């Protein structure tokens, strides 16, 4: 290639100019051939030369082929901006020819069909007497990949920043915020645009400024700072307490922080409450000490009263025992005499007593017998509240079966249907519970005497805390208006002429069940049977 020289009047100058052109062309050729960028020489008609790097970069087999290639031929049909490559290429060529140069990014295509990004510099100059362009093409695939990786890392960092609950920031040791997450906006009230690039010392509370400068100095020495706290001014003028964990990396500071204002305020409130509580505790302690003194006095008085009451109860028990002994012996003796004399009189006067007199003597003998039974029942009732209880397993099923067998000889040919499903084993005093079941079953037999057949049903029901035992009959029943009288001593809802008894049996039942910690009640209706329930606590 030969550069065209201008006309010169002096042969020496012409010779010097020619020499200069040759040297310049030689330097150009060295750069052209050894450049790491692809270099094409072209006009508006197309390429007319290229360097070896261009052949390598585009996969062109030889320089001879280049003259048959147009710039649009080594490009895809369309550029990323949506323009056809032919139109865009001509636009850049004209701009360079007119303005001297043009620099832009371009999407090129190798002869293998592979597209790649490139940076293109078009430079116009005079060459061999004509206006030509030098196209310097640099493959920026690696650069674009690095930019893409950096962009991904930046987006990843932004996602992390914006997902974190803590205050995250990147600052520098000169005292400026570089990058912050959105939590700062909600914490201080400033937008990120107002904070990023701002000197953060402007926001620090004046009283915390020196300690903050000391922390920055420590970070400048490449030493992390952990657990540092200071106050930052919010946009509304208030201050928030911030706790920091910071690590240096050259002039950069990477920090995670947390708004601990609520903790600080809560701690202050807690201290105030503790002081108030200490004062109240002191007052309460003094009140308790006074109460304890009064309680000790009351306990002493109570113990004295209990002692006196115990002594009175012991005396009453002794009197009751004496009364029971008197009833058992002193009252029984006259009754035995009455019964004996009536029996003698009935035998000795058998021949001369009329029927009315015999009936009267029979009534006296029966009354004497009833009086004896009444005395026995009263003694049982009086002792029931004082007898020491046993607490053992009681098999109600076998106990009930024994009681039923004992009643069989009294049935006198009556038809009785017993309905007795499986009954539980309970905890209690066996002799007392036997008395309960005997009384309830005896009453059921007695008051169902008019029924043929009589039906007596025994059932049980279990709950989490107790057993409920039920005895139901189809007898004469009772009027519920008088149910409260059933369990009183000597209380009867039917005449003794109709149904025998002393009126103490149900009172004994109630006393026994209460001593076991249970309750007893009855339901009934006239001429429609009666139902008695009692409960016993479960002691599993």
TAURPE-V181151 format. One record per residue. N is the residue number from 0. RES is the residue in one letter. SS is DSSP state (a for helix, b for strand, c for the rest). PSI is psi in whole degrees, -180 to 180 (* if undefined). OMEGA is omega as a letter, one per 20 degrees, with the letter a starting at -180 (none if undefined). Layout:
n=N res=RES ss=SS psi=PSI omega=OMEGA
n=N res=RES ss=SS psi=PSI omega=OMEGA
This chain:
n=0 res=X ss=c psi=135 omega=a
n=1 res=X ss=c psi=129 omega=r
n=2 res=X ss=c psi=137 omega=a
n=3 res=X ss=c psi=127 omega=r
n=4 res=X ss=c psi=158 omega=r
n=5 res=X ss=c psi=168 omega=r
n=6 res=X ss=c psi=133 omega=r
n=7 res=X ss=c psi=143 omega=a
n=8 res=X ss=c psi=-30 omega=a
n=9 res=X ss=c psi=129 omega=r
n=10 res=X ss=a psi=-36 omega=r
n=11 res=X ss=a psi=-43 omega=r
n=12 res=X ss=a psi=-38 omega=r
n=13 res=X ss=a psi=-41 omega=r
n=14 res=X ss=a psi=-42 omega=r
n=15 res=X ss=a psi=-40 omega=r
n=16 res=X ss=a psi=-40 omega=r
n=17 res=X ss=a psi=-40 omega=r
n=18 res=X ss=a psi=-40 omega=a
n=19 res=X ss=a psi=-41 omega=r
n=20 res=X ss=a psi=-42 omega=r
n=21 res=X ss=a psi=-42 omega=a
n=22 res=X ss=a psi=-42 omega=a
n=23 res=X ss=a psi=-43 omega=r
n=24 res=X ss=a psi=-37 omega=r
n=25 res=X ss=a psi=-43 omega=r
n=26 res=X ss=a psi=-42 omega=r
n=27 res=X ss=a psi=-43 omega=a
n=28 res=X ss=a psi=-38 omega=r
n=29 res=X ss=a psi=-48 omega=r
n=30 res=X ss=a psi=-43 omega=a
n=31 res=X ss=a psi=-46 omega=a
n=32 res=X ss=a psi=-32 omega=a
n=33 res=X ss=a psi=-2 omega=a
n=34 res=X ss=c psi=144 omega=r
n=35 res=X ss=c psi=-7 omega=r
n=36 res=X ss=c psi=151 omega=r
n=37 res=X ss=b psi=131 omega=a
n=38 res=X ss=b psi=126 omega=r
n=39 res=X ss=b psi=145 omega=r
n=40 res=X ss=b psi=128 omega=a
n=41 res=X ss=b psi=162 omega=r
n=42 res=X ss=b psi=-171 omega=r
n=43 res=X ss=c psi=-24 omega=a
n=44 res=X ss=c psi=-24 omega=a
n=45 res=X ss=b psi=-169 omega=a
n=46 res=X ss=b psi=147 omega=r
n=47 res=X ss=b psi=-7 omega=r
n=48 res=X ss=b psi=160 omega=r
n=49 res=X ss=b psi=163 omega=r
n=50 res=X ss=c psi=170 omega=a
n=51 res=X ss=a psi=-35 omega=a
n=52 res=X ss=a psi=-34 omega=r
n=53 res=X ss=a psi=-41 omega=r
n=54 res=X ss=a psi=-43 omega=a
n=55 res=X ss=a psi=-45 omega=a
n=56 res=X ss=a psi=-38 omega=a
n=57 res=X ss=a psi=-5 omega=a
n=58 res=X ss=c psi=32 omega=r
n=59 res=X ss=c psi=130 omega=a
n=60 res=X ss=c psi=-36 omega=a
n=61 res=X ss=c psi=166 omega=r
n=62 res=X ss=a psi=-27 omega=a
n=63 res=X ss=a psi=-30 omega=a
n=64 res=X ss=a psi=-25 omega=a
n=65 res=X ss=a psi=-30 omega=a
n=66 res=X ss=c psi=-16 omega=r
n=67 res=X ss=c psi=7 omega=a
n=68 res=X ss=c psi=134 omega=r
n=69 res=X ss=c psi=151 omega=r
n=70 res=X ss=a psi=-33 omega=a
n=71 res=X ss=a psi=-20 omega=a
n=72 res=X ss=a psi=-22 omega=r
n=73 res=X ss=a psi=34 omega=r
n=74 res=X ss=b psi=153 omega=r
n=75 res=X ss=c psi=164 omega=a
n=76 res=X ss=c psi=-32 omega=a
n=77 res=X ss=b psi=145 omega=r
n=78 res=X ss=c psi=161 omega=a
n=79 res=X ss=c psi=-25 omega=a
n=80 res=X ss=c psi=2 omega=r
n=81 res=X ss=c psi=-3 omega=a
n=82 res=X ss=c psi=148 omega=r
n=83 res=X ss=b psi=140 omega=a
n=84 res=X ss=a psi=-38 omega=a
n=85 res=X ss=a psi=-46 omega=a
n=86 res=X ss=a psi=-46 omega=a
n=87 res=X ss=a psi=-39 omega=a
n=88 res=X ss=a psi=-46 omega=r
n=89 res=X ss=a psi=-36 omega=r
n=90 res=X ss=a psi=-45 omega=a
n=91 res=X ss=a psi=-37 omega=r
n=92 res=X ss=a psi=-46 omega=r
n=93 res=X ss=a psi=-40 omega=a
n=94 res=X ss=a psi=-38 omega=r
n=95 res=X ss=a psi=-40 omega=r
n=96 res=X ss=a psi=-36 omega=a
n=97 res=X ss=a psi=-39 omega=a
n=98 res=X ss=a psi=-7 omega=r
n=99 res=X ss=c psi=-29 omega=r
n=100 res=X ss=b psi=163 omega=r
n=101 res=X ss=b psi=134 omega=a
n=102 res=X ss=b psi=133 omega=a
n=103 res=X ss=b psi=165 omega=r
n=104 res=X ss=b psi=146 omega=a
n=105 res=X ss=b psi=150 omega=r
n=106 res=X ss=b psi=111 omega=a
n=107 res=X ss=b psi=168 omega=r
n=108 res=X ss=b psi=128 omega=r
n=109 res=X ss=c psi=165 omega=a
n=110 res=X ss=c psi=-20 omega=r
n=111 res=X ss=c psi=-7 omega=a
n=112 res=X ss=c psi=0 omega=a
n=113 res=X ss=c psi=127 omega=r
n=114 res=X ss=b psi=149 omega=r
n=115 res=X ss=b psi=152 omega=r
n=116 res=X ss=b psi=148 omega=a
n=117 res=X ss=b psi=158 omega=r
n=118 res=X ss=b psi=130 omega=a
n=119 res=X ss=b psi=133 omega=r
n=120 res=X ss=b psi=115 omega=r
n=121 res=X ss=b psi=124 omega=r
n=122 res=X ss=b psi=126 omega=a
n=123 res=X ss=b psi=140 omega=r
n=124 res=X ss=b psi=165 omega=r
n=125 res=X ss=b psi=129 omega=a
n=126 res=X ss=b psi=117 omega=r
n=127 res=X ss=c psi=39 omega=r
n=128 res=X ss=c psi=12 omega=r
n=129 res=X ss=b psi=160 omega=a
n=130 res=X ss=b psi=116 omega=a
n=131 res=X ss=b psi=170 omega=r
n=132 res=X ss=b psi=139 omega=r
n=133 res=X ss=b psi=120 omega=r
n=134 res=X ss=b psi=110 omega=r
n=135 res=X ss=b psi=116 omega=a
n=136 res=X ss=b psi=124 omega=r
n=137 res=X ss=b psi=124 omega=r
n=138 res=X ss=b psi=116 omega=a
n=139 res=X ss=c psi=29 omega=r
n=140 res=X ss=a psi=-49 omega=a
n=141 res=X ss=a psi=-41 omega=r
n=142 res=X ss=a psi=-44 omega=r
n=143 res=X ss=a psi=-39 omega=r
n=144 res=X ss=a psi=-41 omega=r
n=145 res=X ss=a psi=-41 omega=r
n=146 res=X ss=a psi=-41 omega=r
n=147 res=X ss=a psi=-43 omega=r
n=148 res=X ss=a psi=-42 omega=r
n=149 res=X ss=a psi=-40 omega=r
n=150 res=X ss=a psi=-42 omega=r
n=151 res=X ss=a psi=-44 omega=r
n=152 res=X ss=a psi=-41 omega=r
n=153 res=X ss=a psi=-44 omega=r
n=154 res=X ss=a psi=-40 omega=r
n=155 res=X ss=a psi=-43 omega=r
n=156 res=X ss=a psi=-41 omega=r
n=157 res=X ss=a psi=-41 omega=r
n=158 res=X ss=a psi=-44 omega=r
n=159 res=X ss=a psi=-46 omega=r
n=160 res=X ss=a psi=-47 omega=a
n=161 res=X ss=a psi=-14 omega=r
n=162 res=X ss=a psi=-21 omega=a
n=163 res=X ss=c psi=145 omega=r
n=164 res=X ss=c psi=-22 omega=a
n=165 res=X ss=c psi=168 omega=r
n=166 res=X ss=b psi=120 omega=r
n=167 res=X ss=b psi=142 omega=r
n=168 res=X ss=b psi=157 omega=r
n=169 res=X ss=b psi=125 omega=r
n=170 res=X ss=b psi=-176 omega=r
n=171 res=X ss=b psi=166 omega=a
n=172 res=X ss=c psi=-7 omega=r
n=173 res=X ss=c psi=-6 omega=r
n=174 res=X ss=c psi=25 omega=a
n=175 res=X ss=b psi=142 omega=r
n=176 res=X ss=b psi=133 omega=r
n=177 res=X ss=b psi=-46 omega=a
n=178 res=X ss=b psi=137 omega=a
n=179 res=X ss=b psi=158 omega=r
n=180 res=X ss=c psi=172 omega=a
n=181 res=X ss=c psi=-15 omega=r
n=182 res=X ss=a psi=-28 omega=r
n=183 res=X ss=a psi=-35 omega=a
n=184 res=X ss=a psi=-46 omega=a
n=185 res=X ss=a psi=-24 omega=a
n=186 res=X ss=a psi=-48 omega=a
n=187 res=X ss=a psi=-18 omega=r
n=188 res=X ss=c psi=-9 omega=r
n=189 res=X ss=c psi=152 omega=r
n=190 res=X ss=c psi=162 omega=r
n=191 res=X ss=a psi=-34 omega=r
n=192 res=X ss=a psi=-33 omega=r
n=193 res=X ss=a psi=-23 omega=a
n=194 res=X ss=a psi=-44 omega=a
n=195 res=X ss=c psi=128 omega=a
n=196 res=X ss=c psi=-1 omega=a
n=197 res=X ss=c psi=149 omega=r
n=198 res=X ss=b psi=116 omega=a
n=199 res=X ss=a psi=-19 omega=r
n=200 res=X ss=a psi=-25 omega=r
n=201 res=X ss=a psi=-23 omega=a
n=202 res=X ss=a psi=-10 omega=a
n=203 res=X ss=b psi=140 omega=r
n=204 res=X ss=c psi=138 omega=a
n=205 res=X ss=a psi=-38 omega=a
n=206 res=X ss=a psi=-17 omega=a
n=207 res=X ss=a psi=5 omega=a
n=208 res=X ss=a psi=-46 omega=a
n=209 res=X ss=a psi=-44 omega=r
n=210 res=X ss=a psi=-33 omega=r
n=211 res=X ss=a psi=-42 omega=r
n=212 res=X ss=a psi=-39 omega=r
n=213 res=X ss=a psi=-40 omega=r
n=214 res=X ss=a psi=-41 omega=r
n=215 res=X ss=a psi=-40 omega=r
n=216 res=X ss=a psi=-41 omega=r
n=217 res=X ss=a psi=-42 omega=r
n=218 res=X ss=a psi=-35 omega=r
n=219 res=X ss=a psi=-27 omega=r
n=220 res=X ss=c psi=10 omega=r
n=221 res=X ss=c psi=36 omega=r
n=222 res=X ss=c psi=126 omega=r
n=223 res=X ss=c psi=154 omega=r
n=224 res=X ss=b psi=122 omega=a
n=225 res=X ss=b psi=138 omega=r
n=226 res=X ss=b psi=18 omega=r
n=227 res=X ss=b psi=138 omega=r
n=228 res=X ss=b psi=143 omega=r
n=229 res=X ss=b psi=178 omega=a
n=230 res=X ss=b psi=137 omega=r
n=231 res=X ss=b psi=140 omega=a
n=232 res=X ss=b psi=133 omega=r
n=233 res=X ss=c psi=169 omega=a
n=234 res=X ss=c psi=-28 omega=r
n=235 res=X ss=c psi=4 omega=r
n=236 res=X ss=c psi=-14 omega=r
n=237 res=X ss=c psi=171 omega=a
n=238 res=X ss=b psi=146 omega=r
n=239 res=X ss=b psi=139 omega=r
n=240 res=X ss=b psi=129 omega=a
n=241 res=X ss=b psi=132 omega=r
n=242 res=X ss=b psi=133 omega=a
n=243 res=X ss=b psi=147 omega=r
n=244 res=X ss=b psi=112 omega=a
n=245 res=X ss=b psi=145 omega=r
n=246 res=X ss=b psi=134 omega=a
n=247 res=X ss=b psi=153 omega=r
n=248 res=X ss=b psi=87 omega=a
n=249 res=X ss=c psi=-125 omega=r
n=250 res=X ss=c psi=-6 omega=r
n=251 res=X ss=b psi=151 omega=r
n=252 res=X ss=b psi=121 omega=r
n=253 res=X ss=b psi=125 omega=a
n=254 res=X ss=b psi=143 omega=r
n=255 res=X ss=b psi=132 omega=a
n=256 res=X ss=b psi=167 omega=a
n=257 res=X ss=b psi=136 omega=r
n=258 res=X ss=b psi=112 omega=a
n=259 res=X ss=c psi=22 omega=a
n=260 res=X ss=a psi=-47 omega=a
n=261 res=X ss=a psi=-39 omega=r
n=262 res=X ss=a psi=-44 omega=r
n=263 res=X ss=a psi=-47 omega=a
n=264 res=X ss=a psi=-40 omega=r
n=265 res=X ss=a psi=-38 omega=r
n=266 res=X ss=a psi=-42 omega=r
n=267 res=X ss=a psi=-44 omega=r
n=268 res=X ss=a psi=-38 omega=r
n=269 res=X ss=a psi=-41 omega=r
n=270 res=X ss=a psi=-43 omega=r
n=271 res=X ss=a psi=-42 omega=r
n=272 res=X ss=a psi=-37 omega=r
n=273 res=X ss=a psi=-40 omega=r
n=274 res=X ss=a psi=-44 omega=r
n=275 res=X ss=a psi=-42 omega=a
n=276 res=X ss=a psi=-41 omega=r
n=277 res=X ss=a psi=-41 omega=r
n=278 res=X ss=a psi=-43 omega=r
n=279 res=X ss=a psi=-37 omega=r
n=280 res=X ss=a psi=-40 omega=r
n=281 res=X ss=a psi=-45 omega=r
n=282 res=X ss=a psi=-43 omega=a
n=283 res=X ss=a psi=-35 omega=r
n=284 res=X ss=a psi=-43 omega=r
n=285 res=X ss=a psi=-41 omega=r
n=286 res=X ss=a psi=-41 omega=r
n=287 res=X ss=a psi=-39 omega=r
n=288 res=X ss=a psi=-41 omega=r
n=289 res=X ss=a psi=-41 omega=r
n=290 res=X ss=a psi=-39 omega=r
n=291 res=X ss=a psi=-39 omega=r
n=292 res=X ss=a psi=-44 omega=r
n=293 res=X ss=a psi=-38 omega=a
n=294 res=X ss=a psi=-40 omega=r
n=295 res=X ss=a psi=-41 omega=r
n=296 res=X ss=a psi=-43 omega=a
n=297 res=X ss=a psi=-37 omega=r
n=298 res=X ss=a psi=-40 omega=r
n=299 res=X ss=a psi=-43 omega=r
n=300 res=X ss=a psi=-41 omega=a
n=301 res=X ss=a psi=-42 omega=r
n=302 res=X ss=a psi=-38 omega=r
n=303 res=X ss=a psi=-42 omega=r
n=304 res=X ss=a psi=-39 omega=r
n=305 res=X ss=a psi=-41 omega=r
n=306 res=X ss=a psi=-45 omega=r
n=307 res=X ss=a psi=-42 omega=a
n=308 res=X ss=a psi=-39 omega=r
n=309 res=X ss=a psi=-43 omega=r
n=310 res=X ss=a psi=-41 omega=r
n=311 res=X ss=a psi=-42 omega=r
n=312 res=X ss=a psi=-40 omega=r
n=313 res=X ss=a psi=-41 omega=r
n=314 res=X ss=a psi=-41 omega=r
n=315 res=X ss=a psi=-39 omega=r
n=316 res=X ss=a psi=-40 omega=r
n=317 res=X ss=a psi=-41 omega=r
n=318 res=X ss=a psi=-39 omega=r
n=319 res=X ss=a psi=-40 omega=r
n=320 res=X ss=a psi=-41 omega=r
n=321 res=X ss=a psi=-40 omega=r
n=322 res=X ss=a psi=-44 omega=r
n=323 res=X ss=a psi=-41 omega=r
n=324 res=X ss=a psi=-40 omega=a
n=325 res=X ss=a psi=-43 omega=r
n=326 res=X ss=a psi=-43 omega=a
n=327 res=X ss=a psi=-35 omega=a
n=328 res=X ss=a psi=-51 omega=a
n=329 res=X ss=a psi=-35 omega=r
n=330 res=X ss=a psi=-32 omega=a
n=331 res=X ss=a psi=-35 omega=a
n=332 res=X ss=a psi=-50 omega=r
n=333 res=X ss=a psi=-36 omega=r
n=334 res=X ss=a psi=-40 omega=r
n=335 res=X ss=a psi=-40 omega=r
n=336 res=X ss=a psi=-46 omega=a
n=337 res=X ss=a psi=-48 omega=a
n=338 res=X ss=a psi=-40 omega=a
n=339 res=X ss=a psi=-46 omega=a
n=340 res=X ss=a psi=-39 omega=r
n=341 res=X ss=a psi=-41 omega=a
n=342 res=X ss=a psi=-42 omega=r
n=343 res=X ss=a psi=-44 omega=a
n=344 res=X ss=a psi=-41 omega=r
n=345 res=X ss=a psi=-37 omega=a
n=346 res=X ss=a psi=-43 omega=a
n=347 res=X ss=a psi=-34 omega=a
n=348 res=X ss=c psi=18 omega=a
n=349 res=X ss=c psi=-38 omega=a
n=350 res=X ss=c psi=-30 omega=a
n=351 res=X ss=c psi=-3 omega=r
n=352 res=X ss=c psi=137 omega=r
n=353 res=X ss=c psi=177 omega=a
n=354 res=X ss=a psi=-36 omega=r
n=355 res=X ss=a psi=-43 omega=a
n=356 res=X ss=a psi=-40 omega=r
n=357 res=X ss=a psi=-40 omega=r
n=358 res=X ss=a psi=-40 omega=r
n=359 res=X ss=a psi=-43 omega=r
n=360 res=X ss=a psi=-37 omega=r
n=361 res=X ss=a psi=-40 omega=r
n=362 res=X ss=a psi=-39 omega=r
n=363 res=X ss=a psi=-43 omega=a
n=364 res=X ss=a psi=-41 omega=r
n=365 res=X ss=a psi=-40 omega=r
n=366 res=X ss=a psi=-39 omega=r
n=367 res=X ss=a psi=-42 omega=r
n=368 res=X ss=a psi=-43 omega=r
n=369 res=X ss=a psi=-38 omega=r
n=370 res=X ss=a psi=-39 omega=r
n=371 res=X ss=a psi=-42 omega=r
n=372 res=X ss=a psi=-39 omega=r
n=373 res=X ss=a psi=-42 omega=r
n=374 res=X ss=a psi=-43 omega=r
n=375 res=X ss=a psi=-44 omega=a
n=376 res=X ss=a psi=-39 omega=r
n=377 res=X ss=a psi=-41 omega=r
n=378 res=X ss=a psi=-42 omega=r
n=379 res=X ss=a psi=-43 omega=a
n=380 res=X ss=a psi=-43 omega=a
n=381 res=X ss=a psi=-34 omega=a
n=382 res=X ss=a psi=-19 omega=a
n=383 res=X ss=a psi=-33 omega=a
n=384 res=X ss=c psi=-11 omega=a
n=385 res=X ss=c psi=-12 omega=a
n=386 res=X ss=c psi=133 omega=r
n=387 res=X ss=c psi=133 omega=a
n=388 res=X ss=c psi=146 omega=r
n=389 res=X ss=c psi=148 omega=r
n=390 res=X ss=c psi=102 omega=a
n=391 res=X ss=b psi=174 omega=r
n=392 res=X ss=b psi=130 omega=r
n=393 res=X ss=b psi=119 omega=r
n=394 res=X ss=b psi=98 omega=a
n=395 res=X ss=a psi=-27 omega=a
n=396 res=X ss=a psi=-53 omega=a
n=397 res=X ss=a psi=-36 omega=r
n=398 res=X ss=a psi=-45 omega=a
n=399 res=X ss=a psi=-41 omega=r
n=400 res=X ss=a psi=-41 omega=r
n=401 res=X ss=a psi=-41 omega=a
n=402 res=X ss=a psi=-41 omega=r
n=403 res=X ss=a psi=-43 omega=r
n=404 res=X ss=a psi=-37 omega=a
n=405 res=X ss=a psi=-29 omega=a
n=406 res=X ss=a psi=-16 omega=a
n=407 res=X ss=a psi=-33 omega=a
n=408 res=X ss=a psi=-13 omega=r
n=409 res=X ss=a psi=-4 omega=a
n=410 res=X ss=c psi=-21 omega=r
n=411 res=X ss=c psi=46 omega=r
n=412 res=X ss=c psi=5 omega=r
n=413 res=X ss=c psi=150 omega=r
n=414 res=X ss=c psi=119 omega=a
n=415 res=X ss=b psi=127 omega=r
n=416 res=X ss=b psi=118 omega=r
n=417 res=X ss=b psi=129 omega=r
n=418 res=X ss=b psi=101 omega=a
n=419 res=X ss=b psi=95 omega=r
n=420 res=X ss=c psi=-175 omega=r
n=421 res=X ss=c psi=127 omega=r
n=422 res=X ss=c psi=153 omega=a
n=423 res=X ss=c psi=169 omega=r
n=424 res=X ss=b psi=125 omega=a
n=425 res=X ss=b psi=170 omega=r
n=426 res=X ss=b psi=131 omega=r
n=427 res=X ss=b psi=-172 omega=r
n=428 res=X ss=c psi=118 omega=a
n=429 res=X ss=a psi=-44 omega=a
n=430 res=X ss=a psi=-39 omega=r
n=431 res=X ss=a psi=-45 omega=r
n=432 res=X ss=a psi=-32 omega=r
n=433 res=X ss=a psi=-41 omega=r
n=434 res=X ss=a psi=-40 omega=r
n=435 res=X ss=a psi=-51 omega=a
n=436 res=X ss=a psi=-37 omega=r
n=437 res=X ss=a psi=-45 omega=a
n=438 res=X ss=a psi=-47 omega=a
n=439 res=X ss=a psi=-43 omega=r
n=440 res=X ss=a psi=-36 omega=r
n=441 res=X ss=a psi=-42 omega=r
n=442 res=X ss=a psi=-42 omega=r
n=443 res=X ss=a psi=-42 omega=r
n=444 res=X ss=a psi=-43 omega=a
n=445 res=X ss=a psi=-50 omega=a
n=446 res=X ss=a psi=-3 omega=r
n=447 res=X ss=c psi=13 omega=a
n=448 res=X ss=c psi=-36 omega=a
n=449 res=X ss=c psi=-8 omega=a
n=450 res=X ss=c psi=144 omega=r
n=451 res=X ss=c psi=101 omega=j
n=452 res=X ss=c psi=158 omega=r
n=453 res=X ss=b psi=143 omega=r
n=454 res=X ss=b psi=122 omega=a
n=455 res=X ss=b psi=123 omega=a
n=456 res=X ss=b psi=134 omega=r
n=457 res=X ss=b psi=133 omega=a
n=458 res=X ss=b psi=164 omega=r
n=459 res=X ss=b psi=151 omega=r
n=460 res=X ss=b psi=137 omega=a
n=461 res=X ss=b psi=137 omega=r
n=462 res=X ss=c psi=-176 omega=a
n=463 res=X ss=c psi=-25 omega=a
n=464 res=X ss=c psi=-16 omega=a
n=465 res=X ss=b psi=165 omega=r
n=466 res=X ss=b psi=141 omega=r
n=467 res=X ss=b psi=122 omega=r
n=468 res=X ss=b psi=135 omega=a
n=469 res=X ss=b psi=134 omega=r
n=470 res=X ss=b psi=119 omega=a
n=471 res=X ss=b psi=138 omega=r
n=472 res=X ss=b psi=170 omega=r
n=473 res=X ss=c psi=35 omega=a
n=474 res=X ss=c psi=-153 omega=a
n=475 res=X ss=c psi=-16 omega=r
n=476 res=X ss=c psi=-163 omega=r
n=477 res=X ss=c psi=167 omega=r
n=478 res=X ss=c psi=120 omega=a
n=479 res=X ss=a psi=-15 omega=r
n=480 res=X ss=a psi=-23 omega=a
n=481 res=X ss=a psi=22 omega=a
n=482 res=X ss=a psi=-31 omega=a
n=483 res=X ss=a psi=-20 omega=a
n=484 res=X ss=a psi=-15 omega=a
n=485 res=X ss=c psi=-39 omega=a
n=486 res=X ss=c psi=14 omega=r
n=487 res=X ss=c psi=154 omega=r
n=488 res=X ss=c psi=133 omega=r
n=489 res=X ss=c psi=11 omega=r
n=490 res=X ss=c psi=127 omega=a
n=491 res=X ss=c psi=141 omega=r
n=492 res=X ss=c psi=-2 omega=r
n=493 res=X ss=c psi=151 omega=a
n=494 res=X ss=c psi=151 omega=r
n=495 res=X ss=c psi=-23 omega=r
n=496 res=X ss=c psi=-33 omega=a
n=497 res=X ss=c psi=-46 omega=a
n=498 res=X ss=c psi=126 omega=a
n=499 res=X ss=c psi=165 omega=r
n=500 res=X ss=c psi=163 omega=a
n=501 res=X ss=c psi=-10 omega=a
n=502 res=X ss=c psi=20 omega=a
n=503 res=X ss=c psi=-16 omega=a
n=504 res=X ss=a psi=-49 omega=a
n=505 res=X ss=a psi=-30 omega=r
n=506 res=X ss=a psi=-40 omega=r
n=507 res=X ss=a psi=-41 omega=r
n=508 res=X ss=a psi=-48 omega=a
n=509 res=X ss=a psi=-43 omega=a
n=510 res=X ss=a psi=-41 omega=a
n=511 res=X ss=a psi=-46 omega=a
n=512 res=X ss=a psi=-39 omega=r
n=513 res=X ss=a psi=-38 omega=r
n=514 res=X ss=a psi=-26 omega=r
n=515 res=X ss=c psi=-1 omega=r
n=516 res=X ss=c psi=17 omega=a
n=517 res=X ss=c psi=-168 omega=r
n=518 res=X ss=c psi=160 omega=a
n=519 res=X ss=b psi=142 omega=r
n=520 res=X ss=b psi=167 omega=a
n=521 res=X ss=b psi=154 omega=r
n=522 res=X ss=b psi=145 omega=r
n=523 res=X ss=b psi=175 omega=r
n=524 res=X ss=c psi=149 omega=a
n=525 res=X ss=c psi=129 omega=r
n=526 res=X ss=c psi=21 omega=a
n=527 res=X ss=c psi=29 omega=r
n=528 res=X ss=c psi=170 omega=a
n=529 res=X ss=b psi=151 omega=r
n=530 res=X ss=b psi=129 omega=r
n=531 res=X ss=b psi=133 omega=r
n=532 res=X ss=b psi=144 omega=r
n=533 res=X ss=b psi=152 omega=a
n=534 res=X ss=b psi=153 omega=r
n=535 res=X ss=b psi=130 omega=r
n=536 res=X ss=b psi=146 omega=r
n=537 res=X ss=c psi=132 omega=r
n=538 res=X ss=c psi=65 omega=a
n=539 res=X ss=c psi=* omega=none
